[in-house]
Structure formats: structure tokens, C-alpha cells
Amino acid sequence: MKLKRRDFGILSLSVFFLMLLLYYFVVISPALSKQRSLGDHMGKKKKDLTEMLALEQEWKSFQEMRREAENILNRRGDGFTLLTYLENVSREVGIETQIQYIKPVSFPLNEGSMQPMGIEMRYNGLDIKQMVNFLHRIEHSKNLLSIKRMKIQPVGGIGSRTLELTLQVDTYTLIK
């Protein structure tokens, strides 16, 4: 069977079109799909890298703060006790006679080089100036102290300006 020229042209075009279609599905389509997935993967990896760099900066900042805290604790010396320090500050401010109670606050043991410790105190009959002076000396001391909880209540009747102050002061000690 001999094909006419026109039929041969149509058959050739059909075969060429089928080969082109086969080439698209076997070579081009998988390559484009792979390129898209690699682009998505690369975008995710870039995002992960920026997160890792941010975490690295956060870690370095944390390490620097930890070194500073250890330096403060070393400078403070082994003879420092939170109770003695708070009693001395109370004496300096003139409120040592207004202490109602002092009790230690317990913390679970830490696995690091620093162990937290705390004291809860209650003062009765403070005026605002004494309280502010006392709190300022605690917060702005160079001894790594922080006030974790504080409760202030007015005491007395109408016209009385005294306050009851309950606070928890925390610090750290170096574990040797």
C-alpha cells in the first residue's frame, strides 16, 4: 500500500506531534516539576536559615547575659546572703522595726552553674517614701536581685497613709 503524498504529510505531522507530546511528558514536564519543587525547597531552607541565624543571635545574647550574671555573682563574693543584704537595706532605709515576717522561698535544684534562692518579706506601717526608697535600693543594686512578686495594701482607717508591703525577692548563687 502506497501512501499518497498528502497522507504521508499528515502521517508525518501526526508522528511528529506524538513525538513532541511524548518528549513534553517524558522530559519537559518532570523537569519543570522538579524545578518548582526545588524552588519551594530552597525557599523553605532560606526561611530555616534566617530562623537559625536569629536563634544563634538569641543564644549569643543569652550566653552574654549569663556571663554577666556570673561575673556579678563572683564580684558579690561567697559571703553574700540575701537575708543579710535585705536586713541591711531595711536598716539603711529605717524600716527594720516594721518587718512582720521573713521566710525563705524554696526552688527545685537546678542543673546549671547557678541556683535560684529567694526570700519573702512583709512590712507593716510603711509610708510611700520609705517603700519607694526600699524598692529602689533592691532593684538598682548591683547584686542581681529582682522582685518577683509584690503586694501593697493600705493599712489603717480613713486618713491613714501607711502601707503593708509583701514582696518576694529572688537572686542566684553560684554552685561550686
Secondary structure, DSSP 8 states (H G I E B T S, - for coil): ----HHHHHHHHHHHHHHHHHHHIIIIIHHHHHHHHHHHHHHHHHHHHHHHHHHHHHHHHHHHHHHHHHHHHHHHH-TT--HHHHHHHHHHHHT-GGGEEEEEEE-----SSSEEEEEEEEEEEEE-HHHHHHHHHHHHTSSS--EEEEEEEEEESSTT--EEEEEEEEEEEEE--
